Amino acid sequence: MEGVTFMNPGFFWLFLLIPVLAAWYIFKRKNQTATLKISSLKGFGTSTSLLAKIKPMLFVLRLLALSAMIVALARPRTVDVSSKTKTTKGIDIVMAIDVSASMLARDLRPNRMEALKDVAENFVDGRPNDRIGLVVYAAEAYTKTPVTSDKAIVERAIASVKYDNVLKDGTAIGMGLATAVNRIKDSKAKSKIIILMTDGVNNTGFIEPETASDIAKEYGIKVYTIGIGTKGMAEFPYSITPNGDFLFKMMPVEIDENLMKSIAAKTGGKYFRATSKNSLKKIYDEINKLETTEIEELKFYDYDEKFRPFAILAAALLLAEIALRNTVFRSFI
């Protein structure tokens, strides 16, 4: 029977008695049979009655009844397990992603933006019990997805992130952080987190990063900062051809790590440097471990006992054996 478990599997050891009882019965039957040695059987009839031949079936019925009784004692049953999870410590997270033209640099494969999107989607997938929002920024910033528990919406929003002309090019770290703070500051969650990602230096915007980090600290928001880009030189886009293709050339990578470290330290977060897609994945894995959500899982077990048919079968076999022994086979006992 599929999906059947046994409450008392130890009773199956009793099956070892079956061959012992069978051997005992055969031995006893042989000893109860009288023997006579004669030189010839010609003067005796050799036919045996049908009842005498099938008499051992009484013992077989008893063994079958014993087997069914053992299975019944082992308590076979099926179980339907249902679970209910309760988040006892929820976390609200806003990811602020730099979408300036420099995010198309090719030091991460295929480029910084695509590598980030791939890792960020996996991160969202691994946080099923948290609410997550998305902010994108360049010289300006806007909320692409408000904080939501619908992971499909967030993942589609991340997949659609790209460099375009919607935002003026530049890197306004203060604007990106301030917009993220505004999305999460009124959250009732036990913990509020911002993951701020950039690959450059703050060069525009009317809100200073220091001011935005002060506001984050005031609202008890922890900011994890990530600097994206290899150390040294990288292929950066510097021009667009008439047909819309980017032209690339080697340029020095500049990330204001002091600023990113300051923002993280002020708000109780941590700064990371991602020089490859693999290191970026490890960073998200570390943040995932640092910010855990406490989950209370309640499991409900609905047992369906299956021993009754075996108990009924055992009783029926015993009754059949007793009835046959006292009726049909009475004269042979």
KOLROZA-402806 format. One record per residue (C-alpha): residue in three letters; x, z, y; residue number from 1. Coordinates in steps of 0.2 Angstrom, whole numbers, plus 5000, padded with zeros to 4 digits. Layout:
N
+-----+------+------+------+-----+
! res !    u !    w !    v !   n !
+-----+------+------+------+-----+
! ALA !    X !    Z !    Y ! NUM !
...
+-----+------+------+------+-----+
This chain:
333
+-----+------+------+------+-----+
! res !    u !    w !    v !   n !
+-----+------+------+------+-----+
! MET ! 5000 ! 5000 ! 5000 !   1 !
! GLU ! 5007 ! 4995 ! 5017 !   2 !
! GLY ! 5010 ! 5008 ! 5030 !   3 !
! VAL ! 5007 ! 5022 ! 5018 !   4 !
! THR ! 5017 ! 5038 ! 5019 !   5 !
! PHE ! 5017 ! 5054 ! 5008 !   6 !
! MET ! 5015 ! 5072 ! 5014 !   7 !
! ASN ! 5022 ! 5080 ! 4999 !   8 !
! PRO ! 5034 ! 5067 ! 4991 !   9 !
! GLY ! 5042 ! 5081 ! 4980 !  10 !
! PHE ! 5028 ! 5080 ! 4968 !  11 !
! PHE ! 5034 ! 5063 ! 4962 !  12 !
! TRP ! 5048 ! 5072 ! 4952 !  13 !
! LEU ! 5033 ! 5076 ! 4940 !  14 !
! PHE ! 5034 ! 5058 ! 4935 !  15 !
! LEU ! 5049 ! 5063 ! 4925 !  16 !
! LEU ! 5037 ! 5072 ! 4913 !  17 !
! ILE ! 5029 ! 5056 ! 4908 !  18 !
! PRO ! 5042 ! 5049 ! 4896 !  19 !
! VAL ! 5045 ! 5067 ! 4890 !  20 !
! LEU ! 5027 ! 5069 ! 4885 !  21 !
! ALA ! 5027 ! 5051 ! 4878 !  22 !
! ALA ! 5042 ! 5055 ! 4867 !  23 !
! TRP ! 5034 ! 5072 ! 4862 !  24 !
! TYR ! 5018 ! 5063 ! 4857 !  25 !
! ILE ! 5027 ! 5050 ! 4846 !  26 !
! PHE ! 5037 ! 5063 ! 4837 !  27 !
! LYS ! 5022 ! 5074 ! 4834 !  28 !
! ARG ! 5012 ! 5060 ! 4828 !  29 !
! LYS ! 5025 ! 5055 ! 4815 !  30 !
! ASN ! 5027 ! 5073 ! 4809 !  31 !
! GLN ! 5008 ! 5074 ! 4806 !  32 !
! THR ! 5007 ! 5059 ! 4796 !  33 !
! ALA ! 5009 ! 5063 ! 4777 !  34 !
! THR ! 5020 ! 5052 ! 4767 !  35 !
! LEU ! 5020 ! 5047 ! 4748 !  36 !
! LYS ! 5034 ! 5037 ! 4739 !  37 !
! ILE ! 5027 ! 5026 ! 4726 !  38 !
! SER ! 5035 ! 5011 ! 4717 !  39 !
! SER ! 5021 ! 4999 ! 4721 !  40 !
! LEU ! 5006 ! 4997 ! 4734 !  41 !
! LYS ! 4996 ! 4985 ! 4723 !  42 !
! GLY ! 4984 ! 4998 ! 4718 !  43 !
! PHE ! 4980 ! 5003 ! 4736 !  44 !
! GLY ! 4970 ! 4995 ! 4750 !  45 !
! THR ! 4981 ! 4992 ! 4765 !  46 !
! SER ! 4968 ! 4989 ! 4778 !  47 !
! THR ! 4967 ! 5002 ! 4793 !  48 !
! SER ! 4952 ! 5005 ! 4803 !  49 !
! LEU ! 4951 ! 4999 ! 4821 !  50 !
! LEU ! 4948 ! 5016 ! 4828 !  51 !
! ALA ! 4963 ! 5023 ! 4819 !  52 !
! LYS ! 4973 ! 5009 ! 4828 !  53 !
! ILE ! 4967 ! 5013 ! 4845 !  54 !
! LYS ! 4967 ! 5032 ! 4844 !  55 !
! PRO ! 4983 ! 5033 ! 4854 !  56 !
! MET ! 4974 ! 5026 ! 4869 !  57 !
! LEU ! 4967 ! 5043 ! 4871 !  58 !
! PHE ! 4984 ! 5049 ! 4875 !  59 !
! VAL ! 4987 ! 5034 ! 4886 !  60 !
! LEU ! 4972 ! 5039 ! 4896 !  61 !
! ARG ! 4978 ! 5057 ! 4898 !  62 !
! LEU ! 4995 ! 5050 ! 4904 !  63 !
! LEU ! 4986 ! 5039 ! 4917 !  64 !
! ALA ! 4976 ! 5053 ! 4923 !  65 !
! LEU ! 4991 ! 5064 ! 4925 !  66 !
! SER ! 5000 ! 5050 ! 4935 !  67 !
! ALA ! 4985 ! 5048 ! 4946 !  68 !
! MET ! 4985 ! 5067 ! 4949 !  69 !
! ILE ! 5003 ! 5067 ! 4954 !  70 !
! VAL ! 5000 ! 5053 ! 4967 !  71 !
! ALA ! 4985 ! 5063 ! 4973 !  72 !
! LEU ! 4996 ! 5079 ! 4975 !  73 !
! ALA ! 5009 ! 5069 ! 4985 !  74 !
! ARG ! 4995 ! 5066 ! 4998 !  75 !
! PRO ! 4996 ! 5047 ! 5002 !  76 !
! ARG ! 4990 ! 5043 ! 5019 !  77 !
! THR ! 4991 ! 5031 ! 5033 !  78 !
! VAL ! 4995 ! 5036 ! 5051 !  79 !
! ASP ! 4990 ! 5028 ! 5067 !  80 !
! VAL ! 5002 ! 5033 ! 5081 !  81 !
! SER ! 4997 ! 5031 ! 5099 !  82 !
! SER ! 5007 ! 5037 ! 5114 !  83 !
! LYS ! 5004 ! 5041 ! 5132 !  84 !
! THR ! 5018 ! 5042 ! 5144 !  85 !
! LYS ! 5018 ! 5053 ! 5160 !  86 !
! THR ! 5031 ! 5051 ! 5174 !  87 !
! THR ! 5035 ! 5068 ! 5179 !  88 !
! LYS ! 5048 ! 5063 ! 5192 !  89 !
! GLY ! 5045 ! 5045 ! 5199 !  90 !
! ILE ! 5058 ! 5036 ! 5209 !  91 !
! ASP ! 5055 ! 5023 ! 5223 !  92 !
! ILE ! 5068 ! 5010 ! 5225 !  93 !
! VAL ! 5071 ! 4996 ! 5238 !  94 !
! MET ! 5084 ! 4983 ! 5236 !  95 !
! ALA ! 5091 ! 4976 ! 5252 !  96 !
! ILE ! 5099 ! 4959 ! 5248 !  97 !
! ASP ! 5110 ! 4949 ! 5260 !  98 !
! VAL ! 5105 ! 4931 ! 5260 !  99 !
! SER ! 5117 ! 4924 ! 5273 ! 100 !
! ALA ! 5126 ! 4908 ! 5270 ! 101 !
! SER ! 5142 ! 4917 ! 5264 ! 102 !
! MET ! 5132 ! 4923 ! 5248 ! 103 !
! LEU ! 5134 ! 4905 ! 5242 ! 104 !
! ALA ! 5153 ! 4908 ! 5240 ! 105 !
! ARG ! 5159 ! 4903 ! 5222 ! 106 !
! ASP ! 5170 ! 4918 ! 5218 ! 107 !
! LEU ! 5156 ! 4925 ! 5207 ! 108 !
! ARG ! 5148 ! 4912 ! 5195 ! 109 !
! PRO ! 5139 ! 4901 ! 5199 ! 110 !
! ASN ! 5139 ! 4909 ! 5216 ! 111 !
! ARG ! 5136 ! 4926 ! 5223 ! 112 !
! MET ! 5118 ! 4925 ! 5226 ! 113 !
! GLU ! 5113 ! 4918 ! 5209 ! 114 !
! ALA ! 5124 ! 4931 ! 5200 ! 115 !
! LEU ! 5116 ! 4945 ! 5210 ! 116 !
! LYS ! 5099 ! 4938 ! 5206 ! 117 !
! ASP ! 5102 ! 4938 ! 5188 ! 118 !
! VAL ! 5109 ! 4956 ! 5187 ! 119 !
! ALA ! 5095 ! 4962 ! 5199 ! 120 !
! GLU ! 5082 ! 4955 ! 5188 ! 121 !
! ASN ! 5089 ! 4964 ! 5173 ! 122 !
! PHE ! 5090 ! 4980 ! 5183 ! 123 !
! VAL ! 5071 ! 4979 ! 5187 ! 124 !
! ASP ! 5067 ! 4976 ! 5169 ! 125 !
! GLY ! 5076 ! 4992 ! 5164 ! 126 !
! ARG ! 5066 ! 5003 ! 5177 ! 127 !
! PRO ! 5048 ! 5001 ! 5169 ! 128 !
! ASN ! 5042 ! 5018 ! 5176 ! 129 !
! ASP ! 5048 ! 5016 ! 5194 ! 130 !
! ARG ! 5041 ! 5007 ! 5210 ! 131 !
! ILE ! 5053 ! 4994 ! 5217 ! 132 !
! GLY ! 5053 ! 4984 ! 5233 ! 133 !
! LEU ! 5063 ! 4970 ! 5240 ! 134 !
! VAL ! 5070 ! 4967 ! 5257 ! 135 !
! VAL ! 5081 ! 4951 ! 5262 ! 136 !
! TYR ! 5091 ! 4950 ! 5278 ! 137 !
! ALA ! 5104 ! 4939 ! 5287 ! 138 !
! ALA ! 5104 ! 4940 ! 5306 ! 139 !
! GLU ! 5086 ! 4946 ! 5304 ! 140 !
! ALA ! 5077 ! 4955 ! 5290 ! 141 !
! TYR ! 5060 ! 4956 ! 5282 ! 142 !
! THR ! 5051 ! 4963 ! 5268 ! 143 !
! LYS ! 5049 ! 4951 ! 5254 ! 144 !
! THR ! 5040 ! 4963 ! 5242 ! 145 !
! PRO ! 5033 ! 4980 ! 5246 ! 146 !
! VAL ! 5036 ! 4994 ! 5235 ! 147 !
! THR ! 5026 ! 4991 ! 5219 ! 148 !
! SER ! 5025 ! 4996 ! 5201 ! 149 !
! ASP ! 5021 ! 4978 ! 5196 ! 150 !
! LYS ! 5038 ! 4972 ! 5189 ! 151 !
! ALA ! 5033 ! 4954 ! 5187 ! 152 !
! ILE ! 5030 ! 4952 ! 5206 ! 153 !
! VAL ! 5047 ! 4960 ! 5210 ! 154 !
! GLU ! 5056 ! 4949 ! 5197 ! 155 !
! ARG ! 5047 ! 4933 ! 5204 ! 156 !
! ALA ! 5052 ! 4938 ! 5221 ! 157 !
! ILE ! 5070 ! 4940 ! 5216 ! 158 !
! ALA ! 5070 ! 4924 ! 5207 ! 159 !
! SER ! 5064 ! 4915 ! 5223 ! 160 !
! VAL ! 5078 ! 4922 ! 5234 ! 161 !
! LYS ! 5088 ! 4908 ! 5242 ! 162 !
! TYR ! 5098 ! 4903 ! 5257 ! 163 !
! ASP ! 5086 ! 4894 ! 5269 ! 164 !
! ASN ! 5083 ! 4892 ! 5288 ! 165 !
! VAL ! 5069 ! 4905 ! 5288 ! 166 !
! LEU ! 5081 ! 4918 ! 5294 ! 167 !
! LYS ! 5095 ! 4915 ! 5307 ! 168 !
! ASP ! 5112 ! 4915 ! 5299 ! 169 !
! GLY ! 5123 ! 4930 ! 5301 ! 170 !
! THR ! 5125 ! 4948 ! 5294 ! 171 !
! ALA ! 5114 ! 4961 ! 5301 ! 172 !
! ILE ! 5118 ! 4976 ! 5290 ! 173 !
! GLY ! 5109 ! 4988 ! 5301 ! 174 !
! MET ! 5093 ! 4977 ! 5302 ! 175 !
! GLY ! 5093 ! 4976 ! 5283 ! 176 !
! LEU ! 5095 ! 4994 ! 5280 ! 177 !
! ALA ! 5082 ! 4999 ! 5294 ! 178 !
! THR ! 5069 ! 4987 ! 5286 ! 179 !
! ALA ! 5072 ! 4995 ! 5269 ! 180 !
! VAL ! 5070 ! 5013 ! 5276 ! 181 !
! ASN ! 5054 ! 5008 ! 5285 ! 182 !
! ARG ! 5047 ! 5002 ! 5268 ! 183 !
! ILE ! 5051 ! 5018 ! 5259 ! 184 !
! LYS ! 5051 ! 5032 ! 5272 ! 185 !
! ASP ! 5033 ! 5037 ! 5269 ! 186 !
! SER ! 5034 ! 5037 ! 5250 ! 187 !
! LYS ! 5028 ! 5052 ! 5241 ! 188 !
! ALA ! 5040 ! 5049 ! 5226 ! 189 !
! LYS ! 5052 ! 5064 ! 5221 ! 190 !
! SER ! 5067 ! 5052 ! 5225 ! 191 !
! LYS ! 5069 ! 5038 ! 5237 ! 192 !
! ILE ! 5083 ! 5025 ! 5234 ! 193 !
! ILE ! 5090 ! 5010 ! 5243 ! 194 !
! ILE ! 5102 ! 4998 ! 5236 ! 195 !
! LEU ! 5111 ! 4989 ! 5250 ! 196 !
! MET ! 5121 ! 4973 ! 5246 ! 197 !
! THR ! 5131 ! 4963 ! 5257 ! 198 !
! ASP ! 5147 ! 4952 ! 5256 ! 199 !
! GLY ! 5152 ! 4953 ! 5274 ! 200 !
! VAL ! 5154 ! 4963 ! 5290 ! 201 !
! ASN ! 5140 ! 4968 ! 5302 ! 202 !
! ASN ! 5141 ! 4954 ! 5316 ! 203 !
! THR ! 5123 ! 4954 ! 5323 ! 204 !
! GLY ! 5106 ! 4963 ! 5325 ! 205 !
! PHE ! 5100 ! 4975 ! 5338 ! 206 !
! ILE ! 5100 ! 4991 ! 5326 ! 207 !
! GLU ! 5117 ! 4998 ! 5322 ! 208 !
! PRO ! 5121 ! 5002 ! 5304 ! 209 !
! GLU ! 5126 ! 5020 ! 5309 ! 210 !
! THR ! 5109 ! 5022 ! 5317 ! 211 !
! ALA ! 5100 ! 5015 ! 5302 ! 212 !
! SER ! 5110 ! 5027 ! 5290 ! 213 !
! ASP ! 5106 ! 5042 ! 5301 ! 214 !
! ILE ! 5087 ! 5037 ! 5299 ! 215 !
! ALA ! 5089 ! 5036 ! 5281 ! 216 !
! LYS ! 5097 ! 5053 ! 5280 ! 217 !
! GLU ! 5083 ! 5060 ! 5290 ! 218 !
! TYR ! 5070 ! 5054 ! 5278 ! 219 !
! GLY ! 5080 ! 5060 ! 5263 ! 220 !
! ILE ! 5084 ! 5043 ! 5257 ! 221 !
! LYS ! 5099 ! 5040 ! 5246 ! 222 !
! VAL ! 5108 ! 5023 ! 5249 ! 223 !
! TYR ! 5119 ! 5015 ! 5236 ! 224 !
! THR ! 5130 ! 5002 ! 5244 ! 225 !
! ILE ! 5138 ! 4987 ! 5236 ! 226 !
! GLY ! 5151 ! 4975 ! 5243 ! 227 !
! ILE ! 5150 ! 4958 ! 5234 ! 228 !
! GLY ! 5166 ! 4947 ! 5234 ! 229 !
! THR ! 5183 ! 4945 ! 5226 ! 230 !
! LYS ! 5198 ! 4952 ! 5235 ! 231 !
! GLY ! 5208 ! 4938 ! 5243 ! 232 !
! MET ! 5202 ! 4921 ! 5245 ! 233 !
! ALA ! 5186 ! 4912 ! 5240 ! 234 !
! GLU ! 5177 ! 4896 ! 5241 ! 235 !
! PHE ! 5165 ! 4897 ! 5256 ! 236 !
! PRO ! 5152 ! 4885 ! 5263 ! 237 !
! TYR ! 5157 ! 4879 ! 5280 ! 238 !
! SER ! 5147 ! 4863 ! 5283 ! 239 !
! ILE ! 5132 ! 4854 ! 5277 ! 240 !
! THR ! 5132 ! 4835 ! 5274 ! 241 !
! PRO ! 5118 ! 4824 ! 5280 ! 242 !
! ASN ! 5110 ! 4824 ! 5263 ! 243 !
! GLY ! 5110 ! 4843 ! 5263 ! 244 !
! ASP ! 5124 ! 4847 ! 5252 ! 245 !
! PHE ! 5136 ! 4861 ! 5256 ! 246 !
! LEU ! 5155 ! 4858 ! 5259 ! 247 !
! PHE ! 5167 ! 4872 ! 5253 ! 248 !
! LYS ! 5184 ! 4877 ! 5258 ! 249 !
! MET ! 5195 ! 4892 ! 5254 ! 250 !
! MET ! 5193 ! 4906 ! 5266 ! 251 !
! PRO ! 5198 ! 4925 ! 5266 ! 252 !
! VAL ! 5185 ! 4937 ! 5260 ! 253 !
! GLU ! 5180 ! 4950 ! 5273 ! 254 !
! ILE ! 5169 ! 4965 ! 5268 ! 255 !
! ASP ! 5167 ! 4980 ! 5280 ! 256 !
! GLU ! 5171 ! 4993 ! 5266 ! 257 !
! ASN ! 5173 ! 5007 ! 5278 ! 258 !
! LEU ! 5156 ! 5005 ! 5285 ! 259 !
! MET ! 5148 ! 5003 ! 5267 ! 260 !
! LYS ! 5157 ! 5019 ! 5261 ! 261 !
! SER ! 5151 ! 5028 ! 5277 ! 262 !
! ILE ! 5133 ! 5024 ! 5274 ! 263 !
! ALA ! 5134 ! 5029 ! 5256 ! 264 !
! ALA ! 5143 ! 5046 ! 5260 ! 265 !
! LYS ! 5131 ! 5050 ! 5274 ! 266 !
! THR ! 5116 ! 5048 ! 5263 ! 267 !
! GLY ! 5122 ! 5055 ! 5247 ! 268 !
! GLY ! 5124 ! 5039 ! 5238 ! 269 !
! LYS ! 5140 ! 5029 ! 5232 ! 270 !
! TYR ! 5149 ! 5014 ! 5237 ! 271 !
! PHE ! 5154 ! 5000 ! 5224 ! 272 !
! ARG ! 5164 ! 4984 ! 5225 ! 273 !
! ALA ! 5158 ! 4970 ! 5214 ! 274 !
! THR ! 5172 ! 4957 ! 5212 ! 275 !
! SER ! 5164 ! 4948 ! 5197 ! 276 !
! LYS ! 5147 ! 4946 ! 5189 ! 277 !
! ASN ! 5152 ! 4958 ! 5175 ! 278 !
! SER ! 5158 ! 4971 ! 5187 ! 279 !
! LEU ! 5141 ! 4969 ! 5197 ! 280 !
! LYS ! 5132 ! 4972 ! 5181 ! 281 !
! LYS ! 5142 ! 4988 ! 5177 ! 282 !
! ILE ! 5138 ! 4994 ! 5195 ! 283 !
! TYR ! 5119 ! 4992 ! 5192 ! 284 !
! ASP ! 5121 ! 5000 ! 5175 ! 285 !
! GLU ! 5130 ! 5015 ! 5183 ! 286 !
! ILE ! 5116 ! 5016 ! 5196 ! 287 !
! ASN ! 5103 ! 5015 ! 5182 ! 288 !
! LYS ! 5112 ! 5031 ! 5174 ! 289 !
! LEU ! 5114 ! 5040 ! 5190 ! 290 !
! GLU ! 5095 ! 5038 ! 5195 ! 291 !
! THR ! 5085 ! 5043 ! 5180 ! 292 !
! THR ! 5067 ! 5045 ! 5179 ! 293 !
! GLU ! 5060 ! 5060 ! 5169 ! 294 !
! ILE ! 5047 ! 5054 ! 5157 ! 295 !
! GLU ! 5035 ! 5065 ! 5147 ! 296 !
! GLU ! 5029 ! 5056 ! 5131 ! 297 !
! LEU ! 5014 ! 5062 ! 5122 ! 298 !
! LYS ! 5011 ! 5056 ! 5104 ! 299 !
! PHE ! 4995 ! 5057 ! 5095 ! 300 !
! TYR ! 4994 ! 5055 ! 5076 ! 301 !
! ASP ! 4978 ! 5050 ! 5068 ! 302 !
! TYR ! 4980 ! 5052 ! 5049 ! 303 !
! ASP ! 4969 ! 5044 ! 5036 ! 304 !
! GLU ! 4970 ! 5053 ! 5019 ! 305 !
! LYS ! 4971 ! 5042 ! 5004 ! 306 !
! PHE ! 4973 ! 5055 ! 4990 ! 307 !
! ARG ! 4954 ! 5056 ! 4986 ! 308 !
! PRO ! 4953 ! 5039 ! 4976 ! 309 !
! PHE ! 4968 ! 5045 ! 4965 ! 310 !
! ALA ! 4960 ! 5062 ! 4962 ! 311 !
! ILE ! 4943 ! 5054 ! 4958 ! 312 !
! LEU ! 4952 ! 5042 ! 4946 ! 313 !
! ALA ! 4961 ! 5056 ! 4938 ! 314 !
! ALA ! 4945 ! 5065 ! 4935 ! 315 !
! ALA ! 4937 ! 5050 ! 4928 ! 316 !
! LEU ! 4951 ! 5046 ! 4916 ! 317 !
! LEU ! 4951 ! 5064 ! 4910 ! 318 !
! LEU ! 4932 ! 5064 ! 4907 ! 319 !
! ALA ! 4933 ! 5047 ! 4898 ! 320 !
! GLU ! 4947 ! 5054 ! 4887 ! 321 !
! ILE ! 4937 ! 5070 ! 4883 ! 322 !
! ALA ! 4921 ! 5060 ! 4880 ! 323 !
! LEU ! 4929 ! 5048 ! 4868 ! 324 !
! ARG ! 4938 ! 5062 ! 4859 ! 325 !
! ASN ! 4922 ! 5071 ! 4856 ! 326 !
! THR ! 4911 ! 5056 ! 4851 ! 327 !
! VAL ! 4919 ! 5040 ! 4845 ! 328 !
! PHE ! 4935 ! 5048 ! 4839 ! 329 !
! ARG ! 4928 ! 5065 ! 4833 ! 330 !
! SER ! 4931 ! 5062 ! 4815 ! 331 !
! PHE ! 4949 ! 5058 ! 4818 ! 332 !
! ILE ! 4953 ! 5074 ! 4826 ! 333 !
+-----+------+------+------+-----+
